[in-house]
Amino acid sequence: MSENTAFNKEEKRDLDILNKMKKIPGGLVIIPLVIAVVIATFFPNAFQIGGYVTALFYNGNAAMMGLFLIVCGSAINIKQVGMPLYKGITLTGMKFLLGVAFGLFVGKVFGETGFLGITPFVFIAAITNSNGSLYISLSSQFGNATDTGAISILSLNDGPFFTLVALGATGLASIPFMSLVATLVPLLIGFIWGNVDKEFRKACSTAQPIITFFMTISIGSKTDISTIVTAGASGIILGLISAATAVIFFFVFNLLLPKKERNAMGAAIGTTALNSAMTPAAVAEADPTLAPYMESATAQCATASIITLFVCPFIVAFFDNFMRKHKMGIYSPQGWKGESTI
């Protein structure tokens, strides 16, 4: 048997599970979450047999979140200057401020139980971060090089850091200062190492799906099917609200940009990140009084991420078409699609 024949047979045996999960919208979060919830429902002690199984699959979310933050930090490129830096800071600031404002509004009007079962801290967790992968994909079609470069700063809203800052600043949760420091340290480690070592940054980008998968299992292992089903409707509402913020981001972002840089990419951050499902666990660890809401909050954020993943591209395409018709921004005589001002 030739080497080529053996290689082809080996290829046929390769199930390519990881890439298949990536192709499913939200697959790296939804699939492990469902697997863990099903096991926890029908075999409640399966994750608590002790040893490495319990350490990884039941108690592992804190350690995994630390690794995840290192990965996020490594994606921030200090060499991005000029317009990409300005756009990144502006987009990140808008997400943070609107998320805080929304959380405060819900807390003041509806109290800590929230609106339709969605607590204030869940609104903050869902709105303050965005789907970076979808943003990059949309920037290649509707933006230019400076929009793509903005992801280096926009990556800061991955993970729980901004949610913890917002909750602590608004008084919606009691977040100890050292919890913020403990969240920032892994980010800084990843940021510094990723900027002095390109291979490390490359390795982190490869490792992120694996970390996401196992961290989601450790979160799902603490809940059951009834929680997921109950949170489904409220998660859809949360997703639609998050997607609706794209309209606000579109108009505000373009007001803050030079005319030749205006496009539809402000609407591209009207999403809830897939990793937002991990944020409630980090929040509950920092403030145990929010632990009772963790299970439903996880399911709500996961559902919202799927809703925005489908809805947001249509909103961006709508505004892109609107700007083309009116010859605005990068579609005007002063600029053209794909122009880079780096």
N, C-alpha and C positions, 0 to 999 in steps of 0.2 A: 504493500500500500504506500503510495507516494505521500510526501509531506503535505502537498496541496490538498489531497483527499482527506487526510487526517485533520487539517486545518478547517476545511469546509464542514466536516462533521462536528468539530468543536464549536464552530460558529452556529450551527443549527441547534446545538444543545443549549446555547446561551439564551436564557429567557429574557434578558434585557429589562428586568423588572423596574430598575430605577428610572430609566428613560421613559418607560411606559407611564409611570406615575407622574413624571414631569409633564407629560402631554395632556394629562387630565387637569382641567382648571382647579387649582388649589389641591392637587393630588398629594403633594408632600405633607400637607397638613391634614386634610380630610381623611385620607386612607388610614394613616397610623392612628388618628383620633378614633375612628370608627372601630378599628381592630381592638384597640385598648379598651374602649367602652363595652364592646361585646364580651370580651374576656372578663372584665370586671363585673359585668352583670350576671353572667352565667357561672363564672368560677371566681367568686369574690376574694378568695384567698390565694389565687394564682400568683399575684405579684408580691405576696408577702411571705414567701417561703424562706426568706433570709438570704444572707450572702450577697453575691454579685447580682443576682436577679432582683432583689429588693433595692439594692443600692442604685442600680441602673434604671430599672423600669418603674419604680415607685417613688424613690427619693431623689432621682437623678436630675430633676428639672432645674434646680438651682445651679448645679455644676455645669450642666449643658448650656444654661443661659449665659454663664460666664464665658464659655467657649464661643457662643454665638456672638456676644458683644465684641470679642477679640476679632472675629471674622468681619463684623460690621466696621470696626475701626480701621482694619487693613484696607478697606475699599475707598477710604477718603484720601484723595491724591492732593498732596500739598502743592504740587506743581501747577494745579489749575488756578489760573489768575484771570483778572479782567472780567469780561462779561460772564463766563461760566460761574465764577465765584459770586458775582452779584446776583445772578439768577438763582443759584443754589441757596444763598442766604435768604433771598426774598421768598422763595417757595417754601423753605423750611419755616421761616418766621410766620408766614400766612397760615400754614397748617397748625402751628402751635397756638397762635393767638385765637383762631376760630375755634379750635378744639376746647381751649380753656373757656372761651366765652359761652360756648354751647353747654359745657358741663356746669358752669356757674348758673346759667339760666335755668336749666333743668333742676338743679339742686335748690334754687331759691323758690321756684314755682311749685315743684312737685315733691320736694324733700328727698331724703336719702334713698327712698324706695324707687324714685325715678318715674319715668314716663312709659306706660305700657309694659312695665316690667324691665325696662332698660335703665339701669342706675346711672347717676352722673359720671361715675368713674369709667363706665363702659363707653359712654359717648366720648370722653376724653381719649381713651385708649384707641377707639376706632377712628376718630377724626384727626388726631395729631400725627398719625403716621400714614404712609402711602406705599403703594405697590411699586417698588423700584424697577422690577423686571418689566412690568407693563409700561411704566414711564419711558424706559429706554426703547422699548419696541415702538411706542407711539412717536417718540422723538425722531426716529429714523424715517418716518413717513410724513409727519406734520411739523417737524421743527428743523433746526439746523445744528451745526456742530457745537454751538454754545449751549444749546438746550441739553444735548447729550452730556456735555462736560459738567453740567450742573448736578448730575447724579452723585458726584463725589461729596458734595455738601449735603444733598438731600438724603444721603444714606444715614446721616446722623439720626433721622427720626425712626430708624429701625430699632426694634427692641423697646424696653420699658423706660428708658431714661427720661424722655420728655414727659411721659405720663406721670412718673413719680414727681418730677419737678412741678408739674401743673397741679397735682393733687396737694402737694405740700404747700405751694404758694397760695392756693385758693382756700385752704383749710377744709377741703372735702375729705381729707384723710390725714392721719397723723403719720407723716413720713419722717423718720429720724434722719438727721443730716448725714450721719455716717452711711446710711443706706444709699444716699445719692453718691457719696464718695465711692462706695463699693461698686456702684454701677458704672461710674466714670473711669475707674482704674483699668478694667479690662478694655474699654474703648481706647484709652490712651496707649495701652500696650500694643494693641493692634494697629493703631494709627502710626506710632513711631516705627514699629518693626516693618510695617507694610511700606513705609516711605523710604526705608534704607535698604530694603531687600525685596526686589521684584518677585523672586521665586517664592518668598513667603506669601506675598499677596496672591500669587497664582494658586498656591496650595490651599489658601483659605477659601478662595472662590470655588475650588473643587470640593472642599470639605463641607461647605455650607448645607447642601441637601441632606447629607448624612446626619449632621448635627440636628437639623430641623426635624427629621424623621424620628429620631430617638427621643428628642426632647418632647415632642408631641405625644409620644406613647406614655411618657412619665406623667404628663398632665392628664391624659385621658384615663389613666389607670385609677384615678380617684373619683370617677363619676360613673353614671349608668345610663342606659338607653332612655329612661323616662325624662331625664334632664335634657338630653339632646332634642327629643321630640317636643317638649314644652317650650324650649328656647327657639324652635324653628321659626314660628310666626314673628316673634319679636326681633329675631335676627334679620329677617327679611325687611322689616320696617327700618331697622338700624342701617342696613345696606342701602336702602333707597334714600334715606336722609343723608348718608355719607356721599352717595353719588350726586345728590342734588347740590351739594356744596361746590361741585365742579363749576356751576354757573357763577357763583361768587368769585371763585379763584380766577376764572377766565377774565372777568371784567377788572378786578383789582390788579391782577398781575400786569395786564396790558397798560393800565394807567401808570404803572411804575416803570415801564420800559421805554426806551427811545423808539420812535416810530418805525425805524427800519428793522427793529428786532421783534416787533409785535406779531404774535401768531396764536394758534389755538392751544398751545402747550400748558397754559395756566390751568385749563380744565383737566389736564392729564393727571393732576394730583388729587382729583376728587375720588379717591379710592381708599379702601381699608386694606392694609397690608395683610398678606397671608399669615405672617408671623405675629399679628396682633392677638391671635388666639393664645399665644404664650404669655402675653403681658399680664392678664389677670392673676396668674400664679405668682408672678414677681411682685405685684402690688399687694396680694394677700400675705406674702411673706414679710413685706415691709410693714404692713399694718394688718395684724391678725383679725381686727374687728370686721374687715371686709371679706374674710374667708368664706362666710356663708353664701356670698354672691359669686364665688369663683367658678363653680361648675357651670351655672347658667351663662355667666359672662364669657367663658371660654367658647361655649357653643354659639352664642350670639355673634361674637367677633368672627368666628370661623364662617358662619353663614353670611355675614355682611361682606366678608372678603370675596366670596364667590359672586354675590350680587353685583358688587362694584366692578369686578373683573369683566363681567359681561356688559354692563350698562355704560361704563365710562368711555370705551372706544367709540360708541355711537354718539355720545355727547361731544367728544373731541372732533369727530368727523363732521358733525352738524356745524360747529363753530368754524371749523376750517373752511367749509363750503360757504358759510356766511361771509367770511373775510375775503374769500376769493371773489365772490359776487360784487362786493363793495370795494375791491382792490385796496385792502387795508394791509398795513404792516409789511411783512416780507413778500407780499404779493403785489405791492405798489411799484411804481417806476423807480423808487429809490433803492429797492432791494429785490432779491429774487430767492426762490426756495433753495435751501441748501447753502446759502451764503454763510461764511464763517467770519467772525470779527475777532477771533482769538488773537 
